[in-house]
């Protein structure tokens, strides 16, 4: 994929968002009145945080909708509309009414426009999302949401998607059930020791790709690492170094794990190119003065990072060696990621 075509897509998406925003001047809620059941509305059954675990700070997301009559795509009444929370309800501008027929909905979190850039900028997060509705004339074979470009050097955004099919009025009411799924992998780095007077001086985790695309031509429902953008041929790999200032020296000598890098949100990939470099000292007073050690470890290729999984890597610091343990856990119970609207 050439960058100039990406820019065209990004500019088109920006123009569409401005058009939708300009026309969105009526703000109503579908929670009262005799005609409430005729409107597509929103209610929330979760709150969320980033990374999304259960439910507390999910602010805004985008929704696309395709409307079908007798199995044929008629039109797309929602094009990445902004859905926001107010007074405990999910709301959007210019309320849409149900029409008899079949509907397909797609949602993306966070709101893509927050990360939209007309062209990629090194070290700044960027995202471009578009929606393809299934129809008989489709030439690409793609359906649903496509991430044309995601650049996440800060590893701080939890990308999620959801989809739902509805038939109206046979299913009745206005509630559409979304179950969000994570597109990224969650990675954490911790250290521990059973040796007295070990002080962690620095830890760097890097070498993974932070540039990719999702659900593109030839890669349906999968991530593709993008390493051959001509204008970004020298894009650096991800690199993260963040010593927790709350870790008092020395480290606990009873084998208690201490988080150093927590909840990095990274593109699913084979992590075999990533490395951890750690510097620590062994000293009598815990001040860091003493024997200094610097060790580098390559992250094993197995397990491969998968979407929606949490990978905890724990380094055990010894007098002259460092070992690595991997713990793969569920991100959170699946039932916690439901939104009804």
C-alpha positions as CSV (number, residue, x, y, z in Angstrom):
1,X,0.0,0.0,0.0
2,X,1.5,3.4,-1.1
3,X,1.4,6.3,1.3
4,X,-0.2,8.6,-1.2
5,X,-3.3,6.4,-1.4
6,X,-3.4,6.3,2.4
7,X,-3.4,10.1,2.4
8,X,-6.4,10.1,0.0
9,X,-8.2,7.7,2.3
10,X,-7.3,9.8,5.4
11,X,-8.4,13.1,3.8
12,X,-11.7,11.5,2.6
13,X,-12.4,10.2,6.1
14,X,-11.6,13.6,7.5
15,X,-14.0,15.3,5.1
16,X,-16.7,12.8,5.9
17,X,-16.3,13.4,9.6
18,X,-16.5,17.2,9.2
19,X,-19.7,16.8,7.1
20,X,-21.3,14.5,9.7
21,X,-20.3,16.9,12.5
22,X,-21.6,19.9,10.7
23,X,-25.0,18.3,10.2
24,X,-25.2,17.0,13.8
25,X,-26.9,19.9,15.6
26,X,-29.9,18.1,17.1
27,X,-29.3,16.4,20.4
28,X,-32.0,14.2,21.7
29,X,-32.3,11.1,23.8
30,X,-34.5,8.1,22.9
31,X,-35.4,7.3,26.5
32,X,-38.9,8.9,26.8
33,X,-41.9,9.7,24.8
34,X,-44.5,7.5,23.0
35,X,-42.3,7.1,19.9
36,X,-39.2,6.0,21.8
37,X,-39.3,2.4,20.5
38,X,-39.1,3.6,16.9
39,X,-35.6,5.2,17.4
40,X,-32.3,3.5,17.4
41,X,-31.0,4.3,20.9
42,X,-28.3,3.5,23.4
43,X,-28.1,2.1,26.9
44,X,-24.9,1.0,28.6
45,X,-24.3,-2.2,30.6
46,X,-20.6,-1.6,31.2
47,X,-18.1,1.1,32.1
48,X,-14.6,0.8,30.8
49,X,-11.0,1.9,31.4
50,X,-8.0,1.7,29.2
51,X,-7.0,-1.0,28.9
52,X,-10.7,-1.9,29.0
53,X,-11.3,-4.5,31.7
54,X,-14.8,-4.1,33.1
55,X,-16.6,-0.8,32.9
56,X,-15.6,2.8,34.1
57,X,-14.3,5.4,31.6
58,X,-15.4,4.5,28.1
59,X,-16.1,7.9,26.7
60,X,-16.8,7.8,23.0
61,X,-16.9,5.4,20.1
62,X,-18.0,5.4,16.5
63,X,-20.8,3.4,14.8
64,X,-21.5,2.5,11.2
65,X,-24.8,1.0,10.0
66,X,-25.8,-0.7,6.8
67,X,-29.5,-1.2,5.9
68,X,-30.7,-4.1,3.6
69,X,-34.0,-4.7,1.9
70,X,-34.5,-8.3,0.8
71,X,-30.9,-9.0,1.2
72,X,-29.7,-6.1,-1.0
73,X,-27.8,-3.2,0.4
74,X,-30.1,-0.1,0.3
75,X,-28.0,2.6,2.0
76,X,-25.7,3.3,5.0
77,X,-27.6,5.5,7.4
78,X,-24.7,5.8,9.9
79,X,-21.2,6.6,8.8
80,X,-18.9,6.6,11.8
81,X,-21.2,8.6,14.0
82,X,-20.0,9.8,17.3
83,X,-21.6,8.1,20.3
84,X,-21.0,9.7,23.7
85,X,-22.1,9.2,27.2
86,X,-24.2,11.8,29.0
87,X,-26.2,11.4,32.2
88,X,-25.6,7.7,32.2
89,X,-27.0,7.2,28.7
90,X,-25.3,6.7,25.4
91,X,-26.3,9.5,23.0
92,X,-25.7,10.7,19.5
93,X,-26.8,13.7,17.4
94,X,-29.6,13.6,14.9
95,X,-31.5,10.6,16.1
96,X,-32.1,7.8,13.5
97,X,-35.4,5.9,13.2
98,X,-35.7,2.2,12.5
99,X,-36.8,1.1,9.1
100,X,-38.3,-2.3,8.4
101,X,-35.7,-4.6,7.1
102,X,-32.3,-6.1,8.0
103,X,-29.5,-4.0,9.6
104,X,-25.8,-4.6,10.2
105,X,-23.9,-2.5,12.8
106,X,-20.2,-2.0,13.4
107,X,-18.6,-0.1,16.3
108,X,-15.0,1.0,16.9
109,X,-13.5,2.3,20.1
110,X,-11.9,4.8,20.7
111,X,-13.4,7.4,18.4
112,X,-11.1,7.2,15.3
113,X,-11.2,10.9,14.7
114,X,-9.2,11.4,17.9
115,X,-6.2,9.8,16.3
116,X,-6.8,10.8,12.7
117,X,-3.9,12.5,10.9
118,X,-3.7,13.5,7.2
119,X,-0.3,11.9,7.1
120,X,1.8,9.7,9.4
121,X,4.0,11.5,11.8
122,X,6.8,9.6,13.6
123,X,6.3,9.1,17.3
124,X,2.7,10.3,17.2
125,X,-0.2,7.8,17.3
126,X,-2.3,7.7,14.1
127,X,-5.3,5.7,13.0
128,X,-7.4,5.4,9.8
129,X,-10.6,3.3,9.9
130,X,-13.2,2.7,7.2
131,X,-16.3,0.5,6.9
132,X,-17.2,-1.7,3.9
133,X,-20.8,-3.0,3.8
134,X,-21.4,-6.4,2.2
135,X,-23.0,-6.2,-1.2
136,X,-23.0,-8.3,-4.4
137,X,-20.8,-5.8,-6.3
138,X,-17.9,-5.8,-3.9
139,X,-14.6,-6.3,-5.7
140,X,-12.4,-6.6,-2.6
141,X,-14.2,-9.3,-0.7
142,X,-13.7,-7.3,2.4
143,X,-16.5,-6.7,4.9
144,X,-16.8,-4.7,8.1
145,X,-14.2,-2.4,9.6
146,X,-10.8,-2.0,8.1
147,X,-7.8,-0.4,9.9
148,X,-5.9,1.0,6.9
149,X,-3.2,2.3,9.1
150,X,-2.4,2.1,12.8
151,X,0.8,3.6,14.2
152,X,1.0,3.2,18.0
153,X,4.4,4.2,19.3
154,X,3.0,5.0,22.7
155,X,1.2,1.6,23.1
156,X,-1.5,3.4,25.1
157,X,-4.7,2.9,23.1
158,X,-7.0,0.0,23.5
159,X,-8.5,-0.6,20.0
160,X,-11.8,-2.5,20.1
161,X,-14.5,-3.5,17.6
162,X,-18.0,-4.9,17.8
163,X,-20.7,-5.9,15.3
164,X,-24.3,-6.8,15.5
165,X,-27.1,-7.9,13.1
166,X,-30.7,-6.8,13.7
167,X,-34.0,-7.4,11.9
168,X,-36.7,-4.9,12.4
169,X,-39.5,-5.1,13.5
170,X,-39.4,-8.8,14.1
171,X,-36.9,-8.5,17.0
172,X,-38.8,-5.5,18.4
173,X,-37.6,-2.7,20.6
174,X,-34.5,-0.5,19.9
175,X,-31.8,-2.4,21.8
176,X,-28.8,-3.6,19.8
177,X,-26.3,-5.8,21.7
178,X,-22.7,-5.1,21.1
179,X,-19.9,-7.3,22.4
180,X,-16.6,-5.6,22.0
181,X,-13.4,-7.5,21.2
182,X,-9.8,-6.3,21.6
183,X,-7.7,-5.9,18.5
184,X,-4.4,-5.5,20.3
185,X,-2.3,-7.6,22.7
186,X,-1.7,-6.5,26.2
187,X,1.9,-6.9,27.4
188,X,3.5,-6.3,30.8
189,X,7.0,-6.5,32.1
190,X,7.9,-7.2,35.8
191,X,11.0,-8.0,37.8
192,X,11.7,-10.0,40.9
193,X,14.6,-11.4,42.9
194,X,15.4,-13.7,45.8
195,X,18.8,-12.0,46.4
196,X,19.4,-9.4,49.0
197,X,20.2,-5.8,48.1
198,X,19.3,-5.8,44.4
199,X,18.4,-2.4,43.0
200,X,16.8,-2.0,39.6
201,X,18.5,0.9,37.6
202,X,16.9,0.7,34.2
203,X,14.8,-1.5,32.0
204,X,14.1,-1.1,28.2
205,X,11.7,-3.2,26.2
206,X,11.9,-2.8,22.4
207,X,12.2,-4.3,18.9
208,X,8.5,-4.9,18.2
209,X,6.5,-3.5,15.3
210,X,4.2,-0.6,16.2
211,X,3.0,-0.1,12.6
212,X,0.3,-2.2,11.1
213,X,-3.1,-2.6,9.3
214,X,-6.1,-4.8,10.1
215,X,-8.6,-6.6,7.8
216,X,-7.0,-5.4,4.6
217,X,-7.1,-7.1,1.2
218,X,-5.4,-10.4,1.4
219,X,-5.5,-10.3,5.2
220,X,-9.1,-10.6,6.2
221,X,-9.6,-10.5,10.0
222,X,-5.9,-10.4,10.6
223,X,-3.1,-7.9,11.3
224,X,-0.5,-7.1,8.7
225,X,2.7,-5.5,9.9
226,X,3.6,-2.6,7.6
227,X,7.3,-2.3,7.1
228,X,7.5,-1.2,3.5
229,X,5.9,2.2,3.4
230,X,8.3,4.1,1.1
231,X,8.1,7.3,3.2
232,X,8.4,5.4,6.4
233,X,11.0,2.8,5.4
234,X,13.1,3.9,8.4
235,X,10.3,3.9,11.0
236,X,11.8,2.7,14.2
237,X,10.7,-0.3,16.2
238,X,8.8,0.2,19.4
239,X,10.9,1.1,22.5
240,X,9.6,1.5,26.0
241,X,11.5,2.4,29.2
242,X,9.7,3.4,32.3
243,X,11.2,2.7,35.7
244,X,8.5,2.9,38.3
245,X,9.6,5.7,40.7
246,X,7.5,4.0,43.4
247,X,9.8,1.0,43.5
248,X,11.9,1.6,46.6
249,X,15.4,0.1,46.5
250,X,16.3,-2.6,47.1
251,X,13.8,-4.9,45.4
252,X,11.9,-7.3,47.7
253,X,14.1,-10.3,48.3
254,X,11.2,-12.7,48.9
255,X,10.5,-13.3,45.1
256,X,7.6,-10.8,45.0
257,X,7.1,-9.5,41.4
258,X,7.3,-5.7,40.9
259,X,5.7,-4.2,37.8
260,X,8.0,-2.0,35.7
261,X,6.1,-1.7,32.4
262,X,2.4,-2.3,32.7
263,X,-0.3,-2.8,30.1
264,X,1.4,-2.0,26.9
265,X,-1.1,-2.3,24.1
266,X,0.7,-3.7,21.1
267,X,-0.1,-5.0,17.6
268,X,-0.4,-8.8,17.6
269,X,2.8,-10.3,16.1
270,X,5.6,-12.8,16.6
271,X,7.5,-11.2,19.4
272,X,10.8,-13.0,18.5
273,X,12.4,-9.7,17.4
274,X,11.8,-8.0,20.7
275,X,14.3,-7.7,23.5
276,X,14.5,-6.7,27.2
277,X,17.6,-5.0,28.5
278,X,17.9,-4.6,32.2
279,X,20.5,-3.0,34.4
280,X,20.7,-3.6,38.1
281,X,23.2,-3.4,40.9
282,X,23.9,-5.6,43.9
283,X,24.9,-3.4,46.8
284,X,25.0,-3.7,50.6
285,X,22.9,-0.6,51.4
286,X,20.3,-0.7,48.6
287,X,21.6,2.6,47.2
288,X,22.7,1.1,43.9
289,X,26.4,1.4,44.7
290,X,28.0,-1.9,44.2
291,X,28.3,-4.6,41.5
292,X,26.5,-3.5,38.3
293,X,25.0,-6.0,35.9
294,X,23.5,-5.4,32.4
295,X,21.7,-8.2,30.7
296,X,19.8,-8.6,27.4
297,X,17.2,-11.2,26.7
298,X,15.3,-11.9,23.5
299,X,11.6,-12.5,23.9
300,X,10.7,-16.0,22.7
301,X,8.8,-16.4,19.5
302,X,6.4,-18.7,21.2
303,X,3.8,-17.8,22.3
304,X,2.8,-15.5,19.4
305,X,0.9,-12.4,20.6
306,X,-2.8,-12.8,19.9
307,X,-5.6,-10.2,20.1
308,X,-7.2,-9.9,23.4
309,X,-4.6,-11.8,25.4
310,X,-2.5,-10.5,28.2
311,X,1.2,-11.6,28.2
312,X,3.1,-11.1,31.5
313,X,6.9,-11.4,31.2
314,X,8.7,-11.6,34.6
315,X,12.5,-11.3,34.8
316,X,14.2,-12.9,37.8
317,X,17.4,-10.9,38.7
318,X,20.2,-13.0,40.2
319,X,23.8,-12.3,41.2
320,X,25.1,-13.0,37.7
321,X,22.1,-14.2,35.6
322,X,18.6,-13.2,34.5
323,X,15.8,-15.7,33.7
324,X,12.5,-15.0,32.0
325,X,9.1,-16.4,32.8
326,X,6.0,-16.0,30.6
327,X,2.4,-16.0,31.9
328,X,-0.4,-15.8,29.4
329,X,-3.8,-14.9,30.9
330,X,-7.2,-13.7,29.7
331,X,-7.6,-10.0,29.4
332,X,-10.8,-10.0,31.4
333,X,-14.0,-12.1,31.5
334,X,-15.7,-11.9,28.1
335,X,-19.1,-11.0,29.6
336,X,-17.7,-7.7,30.9
337,X,-17.5,-6.2,27.4
338,X,-21.1,-5.9,26.5
339,X,-22.8,-2.7,25.5
340,X,-26.5,-2.6,24.7
341,X,-27.8,0.1,22.5
